[in-house]
Amino acid sequence: MMWPIWLCFVSSVVLIVAHDGDIHTIQYTSDTFSIEVPKNNHFVMFFAPWCGHCNRLAPTWELLAKEYNKDESSKVKIAKVDCTTDTSLCSDHDVTGYPTLKFFKNGDTEALKFRGTRDLASLTSFINEQLGNAHQERDDVPKIPEPVNGLVELTEETFMKHVETGSHFVKFYAPWCGHCQKLAPTWDALAKALEHDTTVTIAKVDCTVHRSVCNDFDIKGYPTLLWIENGKKVEKYQGQRTDEDLKAFVKEKLGSSNSVSAKETEPEPSSPVISYSGDNFDHGIAKGISFTKFFAPWCGHCKRLAPTWEELGVKFVGNPYVKIAKVDCTLDSSKDLCSQQEVDGFPTLFLYRDGEKIAEYTGSRTLDDLYEFVIKHIPHDEL
């Protein structure tokens, strides 16, 4: 009579264990670490559960543990430590980023940090080197630079401390948001591409969990991408969410401290396209037609449109009623203007007639189609 019950009990246990993906990896706490690690060689991952790089490494780390932790006679144990719960232990071992991988050799007081590629072959090769009494890395082997940033997930507790100095590109999102889900892999790739850059961090905030942060920055939709410098919002990103455009925006912002002032003071080469800013916009559109392009220099679509826009300007040279114009929304003198005109992406093309916004152009950006759009809005007595 007991046999079926025992089978059910075993099945329940197996199901419970199956829900824990790391069934072979040993997890140490501050108490167990000091007791167990000196007994054997250990390869330890110091991690944080919210860390994207840690989560990507986890399946590989578990495969490593499955191989080396399968019996008690193994020469090395594969383990991990959660630095969000055992902070003092991680601090004692000088863990400043996640994941940090360290090899503790039996009898040695100092651990050796793994700096290679985090794939199974490289990790296994590293273990074999250490078990072959390679106590330290050879000086003639080039070291792979260790990431300094990566994607940073911020919380209500960490946000202000993180952004109070330096430059930060932050994604405010909600997990249920379809546009956020579509952007996620591109955002991860951006963080990966810039993980060695000490001048900027790429971060994200879940607004469904950390609402006070999102309220402080007046987040009204998802995803919202903000450029923050020294704790203050500098600019809301409104361009295309491609890898190319996001990287161009970061590059532009990192160099903007000098370039913005230069753009505002240096005269532009002779062009049939009139440049508006917050200072002259109202006067410029007061009479006649002003077909105006709102753009950002880093925007890829804007760059592709630029030569066509110049050609459009040429077509209306000599026509006193029509002006082809542009506004650089990254300039300090134009940011408020672009906000007031409800520019929510680049390029945005608005047609104004006698000071009033008449239409937004959303069609094909060929020269002929743009020209026909302007002609359609010219009163017959002005043709």
N, C-alpha and C positions, 0 to 999 in steps of 0.2 A: 504493500500500500504506500510505502514511503518513496518508492522509486520514481513514480511520475512527479511527485512533489519536488524531489531533488533535481530532476531534469528542468522543471520550471524555474527553480531557483538559479540553476546554472545559466539558463537562457537569459534570465533577467540581468545577471551579473555581466554577461557578455554584451548585452545591449547597452548597459550603462557605460562600460569601458569604451565601446565603439563610438560613443559620443565624444570622448576625449581624444582628439586627433594625435596628441603627443603621448601615446601609450608606452613608448620606449625611452623617451627622453626623461632624465631624472631632473626634477625641479627641487632646487635647494632654497632654504630660507637662511636667515642670518644664523640661526641656531644649528641647523644641520650642516651648513657649509663648512664651518670651522672644524667639525668633527670628521666629516667624510672625505673632504678634499685631500688632506695630508696622507690618507691611506693609499692613494693610487694616483696615477696620472689622470688629469682631467682636462677636457676641452669644454669650456663654458661659454655660453651665449648670455650676455647681459642685455636685457631687452625691456621694452615697454609695450603693453598690449595695443596701444593706439598707434604705434609706429608702423608706417606702411612698409618700410624696408624689412622690418622684423617679420611682419606677416608674410611677405614674399619669401623670406628665407626659411620660415617654419617647416614647410614640407621637406625641404632638402635636409634640414637639421634632424628631422625625425628619421629620414632614411639613414643618415649617418649613425644615429642612436640605435636603430634597428640592427645595424651591422656590428657595432662595437659593444653594445650593452646586452648581447644575447646570452652571455654566460659570465659567471663570476670570475673566471680566469682571464678575462680580457685585460690587456695591458693598458687600456685607457677607457675612461668613462665619459660619455657625452651628457652634458647637463645644461641647465639654464637657471637664470635668476631674474625674477621680475623686479625691476628697479623702481617701480611705482609703489611696491609694498615693502621692499627691503632697501630703502634708500641709503641707509648708513653703510651697508655692505658694499653697495656699488660705489659710494663715495670713497670708501677705504681703498678700493681697487682702481681709483682714478678713472671711473667711467664718465665720460663727458658727452657721449653720443651713442645713438642706438642704430643697429645692434653693435656691441663691442664683443669681439671674440678673443678669448685669452686661453692659452695653454698653460696649465699648472703641472709642472714636472715634479714627480714624487721626490720630496727632499729639498726642492728649491723653494726659497721664500719669494722670489720674484717671478711673476708670470710673463710669458712672451705673447705679445699681441699679434694676431693674424691680420695681415694687411693685403692679402691677395683677393682674387676674384671669388665670389661666394657661390661657386658651383661645386657639385659633389666631387668631381675629379680633383679640383684644386684643394679642397678641404682634406680629402683623403691623402693627397700627396704631402700636405703640411704635417698631418699626424705622423705619417711614416718618417718624415725628416726628424721630427722630435723624438720618436721612439728609437731612431738610429743615433741618438746622442748629439744631434745638432742643437746645441744649447742656445745658439743665437743666429740671427740672419747674417749671411755673408755680406760683407761690405760692397763686394763687386756686383751684387745682384741689384738691379734697379728696383726701387720701391714704388709701388703704385700709390699715388697720393690718396690719403684717407679723406672721404667726404667730410665737409665742414657743415653742410646744411641738409639737403634733401627736403622733402615735403614735411612741413611742420604743422601738426594739428594743434590748434590753440583752444584754450578754454577760458571761462570767465576768470579763473584764478591766474592763468599765465599770460593772457593777451596783452595787457598794458605793459607789463614788465618786458615782454618780448619786443614790442614795437616802439618803446619809448626812445630808442636811439637807432639810427641807421635807416636803410630803405627796405621796404617790405611790400610785396605784391600779394594781396590777400583775397581769397575766394570765400564769400559768404554764401552758404548754400543750405538746402534742405534735402535730406536723403530721398524723399518721395518725388522730387522735382525732376521731370524728364530731361529738361535742358541741362540740369546739373549732372545727371547720370551720363549724358552724352559728352559733356565736357571733361568728366573725371579722368579718363585715360590721357587726354591731351595735357591736363594740368599736372598729372603725375610725371609725364614725359618732360614737361618744362622744368619741374623741380629736379629731375634726374640730370638734365642737361646743365643745370646751374649749381649742382651740389658742391662743386669745388670753388664757387665764386663767393668770396668773403664780403662783397659789397652789397649783396641783396639776399633776402630769404623769400622763398615761395611758401605760402601758408594757406590754411583753410580753417573756417569756423562753421560748425554745425549750428544753425540758428534755431533749430527745434530744441536744442539742448541748452545752448548758451545765449538766451534771448537778450539779456541785459547788454551784452557786447553789441549785438546787432541793432538794438534800439539806440544805443549811444551813437552809432554811425548812421542812423536813419535809413536802415536797409528796408526797402519797400518791395523788392522782388528778388527772385532767385534765377540764376546765380548773379550776384553783384560782385564785380571785381574792382577793388580799390588799391590805388598806389598810396602808401602811407610812409611819411618820412618824419622821424623824430616824434612819433606819437600822434601826428596830425594828418588828416586826409588831404592829399594833394590833388588827386585826380581820379575820377571814375572812368574805368576803361569802357569804351563804347564801340570798339572795332570788332572785326571778325574774330571768331574764337578758333582760329587755326594755329597750328604750332608756329608757322612762319610769322604770323602777325603778332602773336603774343611775345615771341622772342624779340621782334623788331621794337615793340613797345618798351620792353625792359631796357634794351640797348639805348633807345632814345631817352628814357627817363634817367638812366645812369649818367648820361652825358649832357643832361638838360641844364645843369647849373650854369654852364658857360654859354651853351648854344642858344638858350632862350633869349638872353639879353642881347646876344649878337643878332638874332633874327629880328628883334624889335628895333634895332638901331641902324642896321646896315640897309641901304636902299636896294630894292630888288632890280634886276635887269629889266630893261624896257619890255613891257608885255601888254597885249591888248586886254588882259584880264585885270580888273581892278581889285585891289586888296582892301577888304573892309576889316575893321576891328570894332571893339566896343565904343571907341571914341568917335568914329565917323559913320557907323552903320546907319543910324536913323536918318542922317542927312543924305547919305548915298542913295537910299531906297525911296526917298520922299517923292520923287517925280519919275514918271516913266516906268519902264520895266527893268527890274534887276533880277537876273537869273543867277542865283548864288549857290556856290558849292561850299558846304561846311566839311572840313577835312582835318586829318591829323597827318603829319609828315611820315610817321611810322607805318601808316595803314597801307597794306599792299594793294587793295582795290583803288585807293586814292592815287597811288603812284601810277597805276595802269591807266587811270582816267586822265591824268594830268596833261599829256600831249594832246588828247582829243579836246579837252577844255580850252587849251590855248588856240587850237584851230577854230573852235566855235567862236572865240573872241575875235579872231581875224575876220570871220564872216560878217560881224556886225560893226566893224570899224567904219566910222563915217555915219552911222545911224545914231542920231542924238537921243532917240527915244529908248534905245535898248542898251543895257550895260550887262556884260558877263563878268561876274565877280566871284570872289572866294573869301573864306574866313578860316584862318588857322585856329582851331579850337584849343590847341595846346598852349597858346600864348596867354599870359596873365591878363592882358588887356581884352581878351575875347572869351574867357571861360564863362563869365556871367552871361554874356550875350548868348552863347550856345545853349546854356541852360534855359534862359528865358524863351528862346526860340524852339525849345523842346527837341533839340537834336539828340537822338538816342542811338545813333550809329553813324559810321563813316563809310563812304561819303554820304551826306544827306544833301539833296538838291531841292531847294525851295525857290519858287517864282513869286516875286513881289511886284505889285502894280500900284503906283502912287501911294506907297507907304504901307500897303496892306498885303498880307500873305494870301496869295490866291490859290496856289496849288503846290503839291509835292510831286516831283517827277520820280517815277518808279519803274520806268520802262527800260528798254535796251539802251546801252550807253554808246551807241554808234553816233558818229557825227551827224548823219542824215536825220536820225530819229530825234536827237537833241535839238537840231535846227528846226525841225517841223513843230516840235513842242512849243518853242518860243514864238514862231510865226503864228501859231494857232491862237495865242493870247494877245497878239497886237491888234488894237482896234483898227478897223478898216481905214479910218481917216488918217492913221499914222503910217500906213503902208506906202 
